[in-house]
Amino acid sequence: MSRRHIALAAVAATAIAAGLVFRLMASVEAAAPDVPTYIVKKGTFERRIIARGNLSAVNAAPISPPRVPGQHAVQIAWIAKDGTAVHKGDVVMRLSPIDLQRQLLDGQADLATAEANLQKTRTMAKVAETTRDSNAALAELELRNTQKFQPKNDQIFSRHEIIEGAIDEELSREKVDHAREANTIQRRISRSQVGEIAVQKQSATRTIKLAQMGLESLVVRAPHDGIVVLKRNWQGRLPQAGQTVWAGQAIAEIPILSEMQAEIYVLEVDGSGLRPELPVEVTLESQPQKIYHGTILRVAKLAQPRTKDVPVQYFAVTVKLAKTDPKVMKPGTRVSATVVIHAGDAIAVPRQAVFYKDGEARVFRLSGDGFAPVKVKLGAETPGRVVVTEGLSAGDRIALADPTGAPTQASAGKKSTEDEKEL
């Protein structure tokens, strides 16, 4: 066969192949007119979440009001400013002594009153005892005289006089017994009064002692060198002078700056897939050009609002940093963090290519006979992409709109702070 015949045969074969391709494309276009399509491919898929928060120390010494004897609540008289550098032993907080000073004065007044009453009671008891002793002595003297001069001889005295003398003797004896018994009772009463006043004196002494101990504990000092970090209350306010606080309440802390961690907050809508050990990239707002690497240490079990009266909820996430730079990392420094939820090779398709019917996800795959629904299983997702774990292969062509016009529910996008990177 000559070269000319070979060339003519090649041209004819090319024309036949082109015709077949043209007819195939024409049949595809006829099967799905005006339906945009997407060719499935496999590549690197990443789901990233942007969150913000602050640095905090891994270990910190808490600063709390001491337990003041006799008081449940105290007032702050003075407190160091947020961010103040202190050394071990420096005064961090002073509590108001007004209530304790009043308690001390009341105790001292009660003690002075008790001592005065005790002295008065003892003096009156001494006087009463002397009087009773005199009365008892007179009664005994009267009894002796009555017995000495009592008419007993019936030869000399009449019967009436003898009976009267016996009555006088019995009366004198009763007076002596009464005087002795009254003396015993009065001594008991005096001892009881002295004991009662002694109890009052002990109570006043205890009040004074508690007040003095409380006054000595009103000064709170730094346990070690560091920076004072004041804690905000549920309203977002810092503690200040005049505020009423309770023993053990967290007012501030002095962190150990050698090891820091990041406390970030992730929107509840972005919280799916958060778990410990996920990689995190952290940047300081003061140095956005430098990236610090870390991993998620723990994730809060429940999402909660960060601001009162604002219903937006966040998951609190603690990030363990691989390295701490004490020169630039301080407690409270604002940070931005990027959490990599998913990374790896995967088949990802546009979200608008996924439709739902009867609660099942499906896509429409193009074949020689047109589009056919295919059930798929979904994985990680971003605002624009969703991973298909089962049901599709690389090279498949799928519809980006419902080619049947049936009332299926398309996969809707959602607002998020996530970023995606697909290669």
C-alpha positions in Angstrom: 0.0 0.0 0.0 1.3 3.4 -1.0 1.8 6.3 1.4 -1.1 8.1 -0.2 -3.5 5.2 0.5 -2.3 5.1 4.1 -2.9 8.8 4.5 -6.4 8.6 3.1 -7.2 5.7 5.4 -6.1 7.7 8.5 -8.1 10.7 7.4 -11.2 8.5 7.0 -10.7 6.9 10.4 -10.3 10.3 12.1 -13.5 11.5 10.4 -15.4 8.5 11.6 -14.2 8.9 15.2 -15.0 12.6 15.2 -18.5 11.8 14.0 -19.0 9.3 16.8 -17.8 11.8 19.4 -20.0 14.5 17.9 -23.0 12.2 18.0 -22.3 11.2 21.6 -22.0 14.8 22.7 -25.1 15.6 20.8 -27.0 12.8 22.6 -25.7 14.0 26.0 -26.7 17.6 25.3 -30.1 16.4 24.1 -30.5 14.3 27.3 -29.7 17.2 29.6 -30.3 20.6 27.9 -29.4 23.6 30.1 -28.2 21.6 33.1 -24.8 22.7 34.4 -22.5 19.8 35.3 -19.4 19.2 37.3 -16.6 16.6 36.7 -15.8 14.8 40.0 -12.1 14.8 40.9 -10.1 13.7 43.9 -7.7 16.2 45.6 -6.5 17.6 48.9 -9.4 18.8 51.0 -9.1 20.9 54.2 -11.8 22.3 56.5 -10.5 25.1 58.6 -12.2 27.1 61.4 -11.2 30.6 62.4 -11.7 31.4 66.1 -10.5 34.2 68.4 -9.7 34.3 72.1 -7.0 35.2 74.6 -3.8 33.7 76.1 -3.9 32.4 79.6 -1.3 30.8 81.9 -1.4 27.0 82.3 -0.6 27.5 86.0 -1.5 30.5 88.2 -1.8 31.3 91.9 -5.3 32.4 92.7 -5.9 35.6 94.6 -9.0 35.4 96.8 -10.3 37.2 99.9 -9.2 35.3 103.1 -11.7 33.8 105.4 -12.3 36.6 107.9 -13.4 35.2 111.3 -17.0 36.2 112.1 -17.7 37.7 108.7 -19.2 36.1 105.5 -18.6 39.1 103.2 -16.0 41.9 103.1 -15.4 45.0 101.0 -12.3 45.7 98.8 -10.6 48.8 100.0 -7.8 48.7 97.4 -6.7 46.3 94.7 -3.7 46.4 92.3 -4.5 47.4 88.7 -4.8 44.8 86.0 -1.4 43.9 84.5 0.6 45.3 87.5 4.0 43.6 87.8 4.6 42.4 91.4 7.3 40.6 93.4 6.8 38.0 96.0 5.4 39.6 99.2 4.0 42.7 97.5 0.5 43.8 98.6 -2.0 42.9 95.9 -5.3 43.6 97.7 -6.4 45.3 101.0 -9.9 44.7 102.4 -11.9 47.3 104.3 -11.3 47.2 108.1 -14.4 49.3 109.0 -16.7 46.4 110.0 -13.9 44.7 111.9 -12.9 47.9 113.7 -16.5 48.4 114.7 -16.6 44.8 115.9 -13.3 45.4 117.9 -14.7 48.5 119.5 -18.0 46.7 120.4 -16.0 43.8 121.9 -13.8 46.2 124.0 -16.9 48.0 125.2 -18.6 44.8 126.2 -15.5 43.6 128.0 -15.2 46.9 129.9 -18.9 46.6 130.9 -18.5 43.0 132.0 -15.5 43.8 134.1 -17.3 46.7 135.7 -20.4 44.5 136.4 -18.1 41.8 137.8 -16.5 44.2 140.2 -19.9 45.6 141.2 -21.3 42.2 141.8 -18.4 41.1 143.9 -18.5 44.2 146.0 -22.3 43.9 146.6 -21.8 40.2 147.4 -19.1 41.1 149.9 -21.4 43.7 151.6 -24.3 41.3 151.6 -22.2 38.5 153.0 -21.0 40.8 155.8 -24.6 41.8 156.6 -25.8 38.2 156.6 -22.9 37.2 158.9 -23.8 39.9 161.3 -27.5 38.9 161.3 -26.5 35.3 161.9 -24.2 36.3 164.8 -26.9 38.4 166.4 -29.4 35.5 166.0 -26.9 33.1 167.7 -26.3 35.6 170.5 -30.0 36.1 170.9 -30.4 32.3 171.1 -27.7 32.0 173.7 -29.3 34.7 175.8 -32.7 33.2 175.5 -31.4 29.8 176.6 -29.5 31.5 179.4 -32.3 33.5 180.8 -35.1 31.2 179.9 -37.6 30.7 182.8 -37.7 27.0 183.6 -38.3 26.6 187.3 -42.0 26.1 187.9 -41.4 27.0 191.6 -40.5 30.6 190.6 -42.2 31.2 187.2 -45.7 30.7 186.2 -46.7 28.1 183.7 -47.4 30.9 181.2 -43.9 32.4 181.5 -42.3 29.0 181.1 -44.3 28.3 177.9 -43.5 31.8 176.6 -39.7 31.2 177.3 -39.8 27.9 175.4 -41.5 29.7 172.4 -38.8 32.4 172.5 -36.0 29.8 172.5 -37.6 28.0 169.5 -38.0 31.4 167.7 -34.4 32.3 168.3 -33.3 28.9 167.0 -35.4 29.4 163.8 -33.8 32.8 163.3 -30.3 31.2 163.5 -31.2 28.5 161.0 -32.8 31.0 158.7 -29.8 33.3 158.8 -27.5 30.4 158.0 -29.7 29.1 155.2 -30.0 32.7 153.7 -26.3 33.0 153.9 -25.8 29.8 151.9 -28.4 30.8 149.3 -27.0 34.2 148.8 -23.5 32.8 148.3 -24.9 30.6 145.5 -26.7 33.5 143.9 -23.5 35.6 144.1 -21.5 32.8 142.5 -24.2 32.4 139.7 -24.1 36.1 139.0 -20.3 36.1 138.9 -20.4 33.1 136.5 -22.9 34.8 134.2 -20.7 37.9 134.0 -17.6 35.7 133.4 -19.4 34.2 130.4 -20.1 37.7 129.1 -16.5 38.6 129.6 -15.4 35.5 127.7 -17.7 36.3 124.8 -16.4 39.9 124.7 -12.8 38.6 124.8 -13.5 36.2 121.9 -15.1 39.0 119.8 -12.0 41.1 120.4 -9.7 38.2 119.4 -11.6 37.4 116.2 -11.6 41.1 115.2 -7.9 41.4 115.8 -7.3 38.2 113.8 -9.5 39.5 111.0 -7.7 42.9 110.9 -4.4 41.0 110.6 -5.7 39.0 107.6 -7.0 42.0 105.6 -3.8 42.3 103.5 -3.3 39.9 100.6 0.2 39.5 99.3 1.7 38.0 96.1 2.8 34.4 96.6 5.4 34.8 93.8 6.7 37.2 91.2 4.5 37.8 88.2 1.7 40.0 86.8 -1.7 40.6 88.4 -4.5 39.5 86.2 -7.9 40.6 87.4 -10.9 38.3 86.7 -14.1 39.7 85.2 -17.4 38.8 86.7 -20.4 37.5 84.7 -21.2 41.1 83.6 -17.7 41.5 82.2 -16.6 43.9 85.0 -13.3 44.0 86.8 -13.2 44.0 90.6 -12.8 47.4 92.1 -12.6 49.2 95.4 -15.9 49.2 97.3 -17.1 45.9 95.9 -18.4 43.3 98.3 -16.7 39.9 97.9 -16.8 36.6 99.7 -14.1 34.4 101.1 -12.6 32.1 98.4 -14.1 34.1 95.6 -11.8 34.3 92.5 -10.8 38.0 92.3 -7.5 37.8 90.5 -4.5 35.5 89.8 -0.8 35.7 89.4 0.1 33.5 86.5 3.4 31.6 85.9 4.5 33.1 82.6 6.8 30.2 81.6 3.9 28.1 80.1 1.0 29.7 78.3 -2.1 28.3 76.6 -4.8 29.8 74.3 -8.5 30.0 75.3 -10.4 30.4 72.0 -14.2 30.4 71.3 -15.7 28.6 68.3 -19.2 29.4 67.1 -21.7 26.7 67.9 -22.5 26.2 64.2 -18.9 25.5 63.5 -18.3 23.2 66.4 -19.0 19.8 64.7 -15.8 17.7 64.5 -13.9 19.5 67.3 -11.9 17.1 69.4 -8.6 17.0 71.3 -5.3 16.6 69.4 -6.5 18.5 66.4 -3.8 20.8 65.0 -4.2 24.6 65.6 -2.3 27.5 64.2 -2.2 30.5 66.6 -1.2 34.1 65.8 -0.9 37.0 68.2 -2.8 40.2 67.2 0.3 42.1 68.1 2.5 39.9 65.8 0.2 38.5 63.1 3.1 37.5 60.9 4.4 34.8 63.2 2.5 31.5 63.6 2.6 29.4 66.8 1.6 25.8 66.5 -0.5 23.8 69.0 -3.1 21.2 69.5 -6.6 21.2 71.1 -6.3 20.1 74.7 -10.0 20.1 75.6 -13.4 21.2 74.3 -16.3 22.3 76.4 -19.2 19.9 76.4 -21.8 22.6 76.0 -21.9 25.8 74.0 -22.6 28.9 76.1 -23.0 32.6 75.3 -20.0 34.8 76.0 -21.9 38.1 76.5 -25.0 38.7 78.6 -28.2 39.3 76.6 -26.4 38.1 73.4 -27.9 34.7 72.4 -24.9 33.7 70.2 -23.3 30.6 71.7 -19.7 29.4 71.5 -17.7 26.3 72.4 -14.8 27.1 74.7 -11.7 25.4 73.4 -8.3 25.2 75.2 -5.3 25.0 73.0 -1.9 23.6 74.2 0.9 25.6 72.6 4.0 23.8 71.5 6.2 26.7 72.5 5.8 29.7 74.8 7.6 33.0 74.2 7.5 34.9 77.5 8.8 38.1 75.8 5.6 38.6 73.8 3.1 36.2 75.3 1.2 37.7 78.2 -2.0 36.6 79.9 -5.0 38.3 78.2 -3.2 38.8 74.8 -5.7 38.6 72.0 -5.1 35.7 69.5 -6.5 34.4 66.3 -6.5 30.6 65.8 -7.1 28.4 62.8 -8.3 24.9 63.6 -7.8 22.2 60.9 -10.8 20.0 61.3 -10.2 17.8 58.3 -7.2 17.4 56.0 -6.4 14.8 53.3 -7.2 13.4 49.9 -11.0 13.2 49.3 -13.6 13.5 46.7 -15.3 16.9 47.3 -18.2 18.2 45.2 -20.1 21.6 45.3 -22.8 21.7 47.9 -25.5 22.5 45.3 -24.8 19.2 43.6 -26.2 17.3 46.6 -30.0 16.8 46.9 -32.1 15.2 49.6 -35.1 13.1 49.2 -36.8 11.1 51.9 -33.9 12.0 54.2 -31.3 10.5 51.9 -28.5 12.4 50.1 -28.1 11.8 46.4 -26.5 13.3 43.3 -27.5 13.1 39.6 -24.7 11.3 37.6 -24.6 11.6 33.8 -24.3 8.5 31.7 -25.1 7.7 28.1 -28.9 7.5 28.9 -28.9 10.8 30.7 -28.9 11.7 34.4 -29.6 9.0 37.0 -29.9 9.6 40.8 -27.1 8.0 42.9 -27.2 7.7 46.7 -24.1 9.0 48.4 -22.6 9.2 51.9 -21.3 12.6 53.0 -18.3 13.5 55.2 -16.7 16.7 56.2 -18.0 19.9 54.6 -17.2 23.6 54.2 -19.6 26.4 53.1 -19.0 25.6 49.5 -17.9 21.9 49.4 -18.9 18.6 50.9 -16.9 15.4 50.9 -18.5 12.3 49.3 -17.2 9.2 51.0 -19.3 6.6 49.0 -21.2 6.7 45.7 -18.9 8.6 43.4 -15.6 8.1 41.6 -13.1 10.5 40.1 -14.2 11.4 36.5 -17.9 11.1 37.1 -20.0 14.0 35.7 -22.8 15.2 38.0 -25.5 17.8 37.7 -25.3 21.1 39.6 -29.1 21.5 39.3 -32.0 19.1 39.4 -32.3 17.8 35.9 -35.8 16.2 36.5 -37.5 19.2 38.0 -38.8 17.0 40.8 -39.5 18.7 44.2 -36.3 17.6 46.0 -34.6 19.5 48.8 -31.2 20.9 47.8 -28.4 21.0 50.3 -28.4 24.6 51.6 -25.3 26.5 52.4 -24.7 28.0 55.9 -22.9 31.0 57.3 -19.6 30.1 58.9 -16.2 31.5 59.6 -14.5 28.5 58.0 -12.0 28.8 55.3 -11.4 26.0 52.7 -8.4 25.0 50.7 -8.8 22.6 47.8 -6.1 21.6 45.4 
